[in-house]
């Protein structure tokens, strides 16, 4: 959701996912089916090469307002909430689990 130069394909896919979520929510609401998405931010997992490098991890985390990467457990907890009856009146939403990263305007400045 944060546009980045040289990442047009990635940016398009993120926007497409949000619009697909909203469109499917409209299509399926009449059947009692909710459609939501999560937008995970930086998450410390083995797939992210920075997760095991303290210097690289610090570089990533300095751009996150909450000052740290998320955990897989945090991503799972939000996903479980959205699938639960506690979220029974939520549909068509993308919930960003990113420690405030998408709120941080100066993050964009590093690429411009």
N, C-alpha and C positions, 0 to 999 in steps of 0.2 A: 504494500500500500504506500510505501515511501518510494517515489520514483527515483531511479538512479540512472545516470548516463551509462551507456554500454550494456544495459540490462533490459532492453525494451521487451524482449520475449517474456522475461520473468514478470515484468510489470503488467503486461497484458494478461498473463495467466492469473495474476492475483485479482485484477479487476473483473476478469471473466468469472472467477469463482464466486466473488461477491454477488454479481448479477445473477448467476445461475442459482445461487442459494435463494435469493429473493423471488425469482421467477418460479422455481419449484415450490416454494412455500405458498405462493398464490395458487398454483395449480392443484396442490394436494390438501390445502386447508379444509376444503369442503368435505373431504373424506376423513377428517380428524387426524391427519398426518402432519406432524411438524417437521420442518426442515431448517436446520441451523448449521453453522460452520464455525470452526475455530481458526484463528490466525495465530499460530504459535510463533513467538519471537525466538531469540537466541536461546537454545536449549542445550545444556551440557550433556551430550551423548557421544558415543564413539564415532558417529558419522561426521561430526564436526571436528575437523583436524585441530582446531584451536582449543578444544576442551581439555586436552592433556598437556598443553604447553602453558605454564603459568604466565609468561609474558604475553603470549597471544590472547589468552583468556582475559587478562587485565585490559588489553587494548579493546577488546569487544565490550567488556563490561563498563568501561568508562563512558560509553555512549548511552547506557541504559539508566534512566533516571533512578530506578530502584537500586542501581549499583551492582547487580549480579545477574547471571544467566538463570533461566528457569530450569526446573527439573522435569524429567519425564513424569514423575508423580503429580506435579502441579498440572501438567497438560491433561493427564488422565482424570484428575479430579474435576476439572471443568467440563470435560467431555461427559463424564458420568452425570454431572449435574444437568447438563442440557438434555440428556437422555432420560432423566428421571421425571417423576410426576411433579416435583418441585418446580420444574420449568414448563409446566403444562400450558401456560399462556404465552410462551415465547416461540415465535416462528419468524423465519426470514432474516435472522440476524447473524452477523459474523462477530464473534467475540474474540477480541485480540488479547492474547495472553502473553504480554511482551514486556512487563515491568515498566510500562510507560514509553517504550521506544517510539511508537507511532505518534506520541505527543511532543516529541523532542525535536523542534525545528532545526536546531543547529547541527543535528546529525546529517541533514541533507547537505550542509555547506561543505562537507569534506569532499564531495564529488563535483562541486560546481566551480 
